[in-house]
Amino acid sequence: RMGVRRIPPHRHGPGMTKDTATRLIHTRGRRMDQKTVNPPIERASTVLFDTASDLYGAQPGYGRMGLTVHRELEAALCVLENATHAKLTANGLQACALAIGSQVKAGDHVLFTDSAYGPTARYLERRLDRMGVGATRFDPRCGAAISNLIKPNTRIIYLESPGSLTFEISDTPAIVEIAQKRGICTILDNTWGAGLLHKPLDLGVDISVQALTKYAVGHADIFGGAVMSRDKRVAQQIIDCGEDWGISLAPDDAYTALRGLRSLKTRMDAHEAAGLKLAQWLSGRAEVSQVLHPALEEHPDHALWKRDFSGSNGLFSVILEAVDPAVLKRFFDALELFSMGFSWGGFESLIIPCDPQLKRAKGHWIEQKDGPLLRIHVGLEGTDDLIADLEAGFEAMRGS
């Protein structure tokens, strides 16, 4: 049976003083006979043992539990998130579902942010409902007022900060304080923060979740997810649920994610600088009603972002002034560098219209927006070229 995958705190735990980039590059547990910089990719289902007595005691006993490269990736993620336990999954949504599913049973109740990633909200409201678990949305900006929504059977408070598509920053410490007093598990989707810009476990959150598909991998070529924690009991529940559901990550994908982590800090610095430059430029455009970027001082949650985050990245949204759909189509058709496609975190710049995805509680502030909501991911192209591309789109809107 696979036990808790714990990373020794003296090697990978909280409190290390080295630079994050250094820690990620030098997080290794190489075997004595391994002479390569990177760990081997072991494509294996069957693991062989020397004796029958080893068959049921040694770990890992089966390839699905992961081999050398998986242990290396888990160790690096624990460094990144200041965690002691990590569980890998095949994609980000699976990580969110595992984190939630490991902590509830029939008859329980979950509170989740109204700005959660759409498929996660769907899982909560559709799949868990069929399993006898109730779910209620809450205003991502409610802070300590969340206490008014807690029920006797509430077992989880699920956060995503910044919020998906709309980039609200929640007062995580205030929510965690209330949850801890009530014995409620807190989970935070930390994909935007990527473990580098935000440390939910340091704020008292019980479980941090990431879609490695995004910034960790960084090249838009594989899927992956991870669930991190510091609590041994919680970690064992995650491991047990993962085994029951047969969750695993392919070795080639684990290798690719680990390789992406080695350059994460360098890439994120570039994404941050370019993202801020474009966000500030868009703030001055007449076509733009509002820029939803928490690192901008005009963002309503900027103070919370500055308190709880160490930086930003290339992902944010803008709300345009009211515009006819035909005119908006001219904008998208004129773009050459910005492509339209889901996901983000890679080297390429993306832009998508988000209104078809917006499924929020009645009365949510987004209902009062002026025009269409667009999400932008600023990649690693030259920022002046990206600005020129958007300028060409706006010129097309004007019919120039």
LINKA-V621794 format. One record per backbone hydrogen bond with DSSP energy under -0.5 kcal/mol. CO is the residue of the C=O (numbers start at 0). NH is the residue of the N-H. If there is no record, write none. Layout:
CO;NH / CO;NH
//
This chain:
3;5 / 4;85 / 5;7 / 7;10 / 7;11 / 8;12 / 12;15 / 18;22 / 19;23 / 20;24 / 21;25 / 23;26 / 25;27 / 30;33 / 32;34 / 39;41 / 39;68 / 40;42 / 41;43 / 44;62 / 50;53 / 50;54 / 51;54 / 53;56 / 53;57 / 61;64 / 62;65 / 66;70 / 67;71 / 68;72 / 69;73 / 70;74 / 71;75 / 72;76 / 73;77 / 74;78 / 75;79 / 76;80 / 77;81 / 77;82 / 78;81 / 83;6 / 84;228 / 86;226 / 88;224 / 90;94 / 91;95 / 92;96 / 93;97 / 94;98 / 95;99 / 96;100 / 97;101 / 99;102 / 100;103 / 104;107 / 107;133 / 108;154 / 108;155 / 109;111 / 109;135 / 110;157 / 111;137 / 112;115 / 114;163 / 116;119 / 116;120 / 117;121 / 118;122 / 119;123 / 120;124 / 121;125 / 121;126 / 122;127 / 125;129 / 126;130 / 127;130 / 127;132 / 128;131 / 131;106 / 131;133 / 133;109 / 135;111 / 137;113 / 138;141 / 141;144 / 142;145 / 143;146 / 144;147 / 145;148 / 145;149 / 146;149 / 150;153 / 152;108 / 154;184 / 155;110 / 156;158 / 156;186 / 157;112 / 158;188 / 162;166 / 163;165 / 167;161 / 167;162 / 167;169 / 169;171 / 170;174 / 171;175 / 172;176 / 173;177 / 174;178 / 175;179 / 176;180 / 177;181 / 178;182 / 178;183 / 179;182 / 184;156 / 185;205 / 185;206 / 186;158 / 187;189 / 187;208 / 188;160 / 189;193 / 189;194 / 192;195 / 192;196 / 192;197 / 196;309 / 198;201 / 198;202 / 199;202 / 199;204 / 200;203 / 205;229 / 206;187 / 207;227 / 208;189 / 209;211 / 209;225 / 210;213 / 211;216 / 213;217 / 223;211 / 223;212 / 224;88 / 225;209 / 226;86 / 227;207 / 228;83 / 228;84 / 229;231 / 230;234 / 231;235 / 232;236 / 233;237 / 234;238 / 235;239 / 236;240 / 237;241 / 238;242 / 239;243 / 240;244 / 241;245 / 241;246 / 242;245 / 249;253 / 250;254 / 251;255 / 252;256 / 253;257 / 254;258 / 255;259 / 256;260 / 257;261 / 258;262 / 259;262 / 260;263 / 262;266 / 263;267 / 264;268 / 265;269 / 266;270 / 267;271 / 268;272 / 269;273 / 270;274 / 271;275 / 272;276 / 273;277 / 274;278 / 275;279 / 276;280 / 277;281 / 278;282 / 279;283 / 280;283 / 281;284 / 284;287 / 286;288 / 286;320 / 289;291 / 289;318 / 290;292 / 291;316 / 292;295 / 295;298 / 298;301 / 300;304 / 301;305 / 302;306 / 303;307 / 304;308 / 307;198 / 313;315 / 313;377 / 315;375 / 316;291 / 317;319 / 317;373 / 318;288 / 318;289 / 319;370 / 323;326 / 323;327 / 324;328 / 325;329 / 326;330 / 327;331 / 328;332 / 329;333 / 330;334 / 331;334 / 338;340 / 338;350 / 346;379 / 348;338 / 349;376 / 351;374 / 353;356 / 353;357 / 354;357 / 356;358 / 360;363 / 363;366 / 364;367 / 365;368 / 371;319 / 371;373 / 372;353 / 372;354 / 373;317 / 374;351 / 375;315 / 375;377 / 376;349 / 376;378 / 381;385 / 382;386 / 383;387 / 384;388 / 385;389 / 386;390 / 387;391 / 388;392 / 389;393 / 390;394 / 391;395 / 392;396 / 393;397 / 394;399 / 395;398
//
